[in-house]
């Protein structure tokens, strides 16, 4: 799904880099923790593992209607409170994520089912950072599995450090 037209409207009211700097510092800390605690990555089907149908499309549509539609369900002040940043900053970061890491681009899986949207992946990561909660806390609203939420957070933190470290982060003194 292309977001270009929708994000141009949201990006037009961007006015502050303070929140982005705070997010970059938090992401750098997460990146350091991930590097120290890295373990083997497992992929593929697990025999006997149950698959939970989460209705990803419905999750994306609800998230979009609630916060990103032309007339969202929740006003900007609630977005700011829940995401710890304004919508335009969120949109700017999301746009940069999609360019930097193909993980944040919506794709179809091997069966042809539509995967999670960039909004769902980044919302899970942001909420885990903003509230300091475990991955399974965000899965109900965002419609994302725990392991996918963790992967989204790890990739988000890595991308934030790679994209914004030169501009916003300084070396430790």
Secondary structure by P-SEA (a helix, b strand, c coil): ccaaaaaaaaacccccaaaaaaaaaaaaaaaaaaaaacccccccccccbbbbbcaaaaaaaaaaaacccccccccaaaaaaaacccaaaaaaaaaaaaacccccbbbbcccccccccaaaaaaaaaaaaacccccccccccccccaaaaaaaaaaaaaaaaaccccccccccc
